[in-house]
Amino acid sequence: MDIPRPAIAYLGLSLELYLRTSGAFLGRWQAAFDRWRGKLAESAEVRYAKLCYTDADVAEAVAAIRNAEVDAVVLSAVSYTPSMLICDALAELGLPVLIFNTQDSAVIRENYAPDDLTLNHTVQGIQDITNVLYRRNFPFVIVSGHDGDPQVTAQLDRHLRAIRAARAAKNIRVLALGGAFAGMGDFAFDPEKLRANWGPEAVDITGPEFLEALKTVDEDAAERRRREDAVRFDVQKDLHPDIHRESVRRMLAVRELLAKYRCNAFTMNFTSLLTNFGQLPFYAINCLMAEGIGYAGEGDVLRAAAMRQLVELCGEANFSEIYTVDFRRDLFFMSHMQECNIAVARRDRKVVLKRMPFWVKGVPDYAGMFFTAEPGDYTLVCLTPTPDHRFRLVVFEGEVPDLPVLETYNRAYWLFRPDRPVKDVLDDYSRQGGAHHLSAVAGRRGDEIQMLADQLGFEFVRI
């Protein structure tokens, strides 16, 4: 998914006294501020920027920022700056704050002179500000370093994306078809606390409502998609066109319902859809995950929302669970009934599309998929409520090794080797409250997910 760029307001800070005493430096400070603004613009849309010396400057900025619809306020000092120039204004705005603690020069050379010090004395004012914010229990992020350092600019980029992703939580809506699987207690949640302490909400629909939506599907669009699949996938001869077309129709119906209820995540409890429902929409789930829809199986609203939250941060995520373990080779076998994001499939072979029976008698066959994940680094993430009804993210990293494909298996799967022995990961995962559904993102993203957790006010545990 194309992730929206963070939108920011950028404020430079100085001291009113310098307007009268340091006129020779005003242009140089402005030039430094403009350069830093350009650096930030590589990672964010800078909707408002102003260098502030006076209370009137800050009041003007506050009024403009209120109308700018930004995700965060970014601050830099161009010289010493008193904390009370800005701290009350930050409390008034109530937006996330990122402090870019930088200065004009990266080095102190042998010919260092008083003018160099005047141009570069910024850290004292930042420490004045951060001390006050700390004492007020006002959260902030700080990134210190020179704008010419690629590691610093990469850190700014990660923090800004985490801030934007966290603010997107209030827009996560999970379409829940058929309620939750009875007896699976790790799915339980309090809807009010979910909304208040994180942001997502669930929209419940029934099987009959889904079937009504199915009646409105564009049949020509379904047939076009079915024919396109012949190019997109390795379509097996045993998949009858009618079964394939019905799977596509059900994908289009899910998509229509997601749009109708303004949802960007989905979960389905198959146990309530075993009679008078027809095909289960596994084809839809695998394809829609590749479009950025969050998902979790069996009516698990929490992990469907968590997957969408990861999509907001990383642009892509996948649903899975640890089905079984290879203790000899330190591998987790990751799979589910059928659900797996086709965007993670190995790039050296097509996804196989075939006729797939469901294991409960009476449920129609559907267009099933067989593939495994692209080898490389991955990060696995589980969200769980804490005993005090807040939230924790449990994270571990590792790799999908390049192993021979298990041709005798019949559905999507992947083998994952964590960085630590599987027995230790299993023990720690359970001790930290890990649930049986997880999300996965490509790459080693633990640090970024910790930034997201910090923005959301979640606990973060890396095992």
SVG drawing of the C-alpha trace seen along z (x, -y; Angstrom):
<svg xmlns="http://www.w3.org/2000/svg" viewBox="-30 -46 73 81">
<polyline fill="none" stroke="black" stroke-width="0.4" points="0.0,0.0 1.2,-3.5 1.6,-5.0 0.5,-8.6 3.4,-11.0 3.4,-12.4 2.2,-16.0 4.1,-18.3 4.3,-21.8 8.0,-22.9 9.0,-25.5 12.4,-27.1 13.0,-28.6 15.3,-31.4 15.3,-34.3 13.6,-37.6 16.6,-39.4 18.6,-38.3 16.4,-40.4 18.1,-43.5 21.6,-42.2 22.4,-39.7 21.1,-41.1 24.2,-39.8 23.1,-36.3 19.4,-36.4 19.9,-35.6 22.3,-32.8 19.9,-31.3 17.1,-31.5 19.3,-29.8 20.0,-27.0 16.3,-26.6 15.4,-26.6 18.0,-23.9 16.6,-21.7 13.2,-22.2 14.3,-20.9 15.8,-17.9 12.5,-17.2 10.6,-17.6 12.3,-14.5 10.3,-12.5 7.2,-14.6 4.8,-17.2 5.8,-20.4 2.4,-22.2 3.6,-25.1 7.0,-26.5 8.0,-29.5 11.1,-30.7 9.8,-32.1 11.5,-34.7 8.5,-36.1 5.3,-35.2 3.5,-36.8 5.3,-34.6 4.3,-31.5 0.7,-32.7 0.6,-33.2 2.0,-29.7 -0.5,-28.1 -3.4,-29.6 -2.0,-28.4 -1.2,-24.9 -4.8,-24.5 -6.0,-24.8 -3.2,-22.8 -4.3,-19.2 -0.9,-18.0 0.3,-14.8 3.0,-16.4 4.9,-19.5 8.6,-19.4 10.9,-21.7 14.5,-22.9 16.4,-25.5 18.5,-27.8 20.1,-29.3 19.5,-29.3 15.7,-29.4 13.8,-29.7 11.4,-26.8 8.4,-28.9 8.4,-30.4 6.9,-27.2 5.9,-24.7 2.5,-26.1 1.7,-26.3 2.6,-22.6 0.2,-21.7 -2.5,-23.9 -2.1,-22.1 -2.0,-18.6 -0.2,-17.2 2.8,-14.7 6.1,-16.5 9.3,-15.6 12.4,-17.6 15.1,-17.7 18.1,-18.6 20.6,-19.9 22.9,-22.8 24.5,-24.4 28.0,-22.9 28.9,-19.3 32.5,-19.9 34.5,-22.1 37.6,-23.1 41.0,-24.3 40.1,-27.9 36.8,-27.9 35.8,-31.5 33.1,-33.2 30.9,-33.7 30.9,-29.9 29.7,-29.4 26.9,-32.0 25.8,-30.3 25.7,-26.8 24.6,-27.2 21.3,-25.2 21.5,-22.3 21.0,-24.4 17.6,-25.6 16.5,-22.2 17.5,-20.8 15.5,-23.6 12.4,-22.6 12.8,-18.8 13.2,-19.3 10.0,-21.2 8.2,-18.6 9.5,-15.8 8.3,-17.5 4.9,-18.0 4.7,-14.4 4.3,-15.6 5.5,-12.9 8.0,-13.8 10.5,-12.2 14.0,-13.6 16.5,-13.0 19.9,-14.5 22.5,-14.9 23.6,-16.8 21.3,-17.1 24.1,-15.9 24.3,-12.5 22.2,-9.9 21.6,-7.9 20.0,-11.0 17.8,-11.7 16.8,-8.0 15.8,-8.1 13.7,-11.3 12.0,-9.4 11.2,-6.4 9.9,-8.5 7.7,-10.6 6.2,-7.5 5.5,-6.0 3.8,-9.1 1.6,-9.2 0.8,-5.5 -0.2,-5.8 -2.5,-8.7 -4.1,-6.5 -5.3,-4.2 -8.5,-6.2 -9.4,-5.4 -9.0,-1.6 -12.4,0.1 -12.7,3.9 -15.5,5.6 -16.4,8.6 -18.4,11.3 -20.1,13.9 -18.9,13.0 -16.0,14.6 -15.0,18.3 -16.6,19.6 -14.1,20.4 -11.1,18.6 -10.4,16.4 -7.4,14.6 -9.8,12.8 -11.7,11.1 -11.7,7.4 -13.6,4.5 -14.9,2.3 -15.0,-0.9 -11.4,-0.4 -10.3,0.6 -11.5,-2.7 -10.3,-4.8 -6.9,-3.2 -6.0,-2.6 -8.5,-3.8 -10.0,-1.0 -13.6,0.2 -15.5,3.1 -18.5,3.3 -20.4,6.6 -22.3,8.1 -24.0,11.4 -23.9,14.1 -27.3,13.0 -26.1,9.4 -23.0,10.7 -25.3,12.8 -27.4,9.7 -24.3,7.8 -23.3,10.7 -26.4,10.2 -25.2,6.7 -21.7,7.8 -20.8,6.7 -20.8,10.0 -18.8,8.6 -16.1,7.5 -16.0,10.9 -15.5,12.6 -12.7,10.1 -10.9,10.8 -11.3,14.5 -9.7,14.3 -6.9,12.0 -6.0,14.6 -4.9,16.9 -2.0,14.5 -1.5,13.6 -1.6,17.1 -0.7,20.7 -4.4,21.8 -4.7,25.6 -7.0,27.5 -9.0,28.9 -10.3,25.4 -13.7,25.2 -14.5,21.7 -17.7,21.6 -15.9,22.2 -13.2,19.7 -15.8,17.1 -17.7,17.5 -14.5,17.0 -14.0,13.7 -17.6,12.7 -17.1,13.1 -14.0,11.0 -15.9,8.2 -18.7,8.5 -16.2,8.2 -14.7,5.2 -18.1,3.6 -18.9,4.2 -15.5,2.8 -16.3,-0.4 -19.9,-0.6 -18.8,-0.5 -15.6,-2.5 -13.5,0.5 -9.9,1.2 -9.6,4.5 -11.6,7.8 -12.2,10.9 -14.4,13.9 -15.6,16.6 -16.1,19.6 -17.9,21.6 -21.0,19.4 -20.9,19.7 -21.0,23.4 -24.7,23.7 -26.6,21.7 -23.6,19.5 -21.8,21.2 -18.1,20.7 -15.9,19.3 -14.1,16.2 -10.5,17.3 -9.6,16.1 -10.9,12.7 -8.9,12.6 -5.6,13.5 -6.0,11.0 -7.3,8.1 -4.4,8.5 -2.2,7.6 -4.2,4.4 -3.5,3.4 -6.6,4.8 -5.8,6.0 -7.0,9.5 -7.1,12.1 -9.0,15.4 -11.9,16.7 -13.4,13.4 -10.2,12.0 -10.9,8.3 -7.8,7.4 -5.3,8.9 -7.1,7.8 -6.8,4.2 -3.2,4.8 -2.3,6.0 -3.9,2.9 -1.9,0.8 1.3,2.5 0.2,1.8 0.0,-1.9 3.6,-1.8 5.2,0.6 2.9,0.5 2.4,4.3 1.8,7.1 0.6,10.7 -1.5,12.8 -0.4,16.2 0.1,18.4 2.6,20.9 1.0,24.1 3.7,26.5 7.4,26.6 10.6,28.2 12.7,28.4 15.7,29.9 16.1,27.2 14.7,24.3 11.8,23.6 8.3,22.5 5.7,23.8 3.5,20.7 0.1,21.4 -3.6,21.2 -6.7,22.7 -5.9,20.9 -5.2,17.3 -1.9,15.8 -1.1,12.5 -0.2,13.2 2.1,10.2 4.7,12.1 4.8,15.1 8.1,16.2 8.9,14.2 10.5,17.1 7.3,19.0 3.6,18.1 1.0,18.6 -0.9,21.8 -4.7,21.4 -6.5,24.7 -9.8,26.3 -9.7,26.6 -12.2,28.6 -13.1,27.3 -12.6,29.8 -16.2,29.5 -18.6,31.5 -21.3,29.6 -19.2,26.4 -18.6,25.9 -15.1,26.1 -13.4,22.8 -10.4,21.3 -7.6,22.2 -4.0,21.1 -0.6,22.7 2.6,20.7 5.3,20.0 6.9,16.8 9.9,15.0 13.1,15.8 14.5,13.0 14.3,11.2 10.9,10.9 9.5,9.5 6.6,11.2 4.3,9.1 1.5,9.9 -0.8,7.4 -2.4,8.3 -4.4,6.5 -2.6,6.1 -4.3,6.9 -5.1,3.2 -6.9,3.1 -4.1,1.3 -2.0,2.9 1.3,4.6 3.2,5.5 5.3,8.6 7.9,8.8 10.5,11.2 12.7,11.2 14.3,13.8 14.3,15.1 12.5,17.2 15.3,19.4 15.5,20.4 14.4,24.0 12.9,26.4 9.1,25.9 6.9,28.5 5.2,29.6 3.0,32.2 1.5,29.5 -1.9,28.2 -2.1,24.5 -0.1,21.4 2.6,21.7 6.1,20.5 8.9,21.6 10.4,19.1 13.6,19.3 13.7,16.9 17.0,15.5 16.9,17.5 16.1,21.2 12.5,21.9 12.0,23.5 13.2,20.2 11.1,18.1 8.0,20.2 8.6,19.9 9.2,16.2 6.3,15.5 3.8,17.2 5.2,15.6 4.8,12.1 1.2,12.8 1.5,13.6 -1.7,14.8 -2.1,17.6 -2.6,15.1 0.3,13.0 1.1,10.5 4.4,10.5 6.2,7.7 9.2,8.1 12.5,6.9 13.8,6.3 11.4,3.7 11.5,4.1 13.0,0.6 10.3,-1.0 7.5,1.0 8.9,-0.1 8.6,-3.7 5.0,-3.0 4.4,-1.4 5.8,-4.5 3.5,-6.8 0.5,-4.6 1.4,-4.4 1.7,-0.6 4.1,1.7 6.8,3.1 8.5,6.4 11.2,7.9 11.9,11.5"/>
</svg>
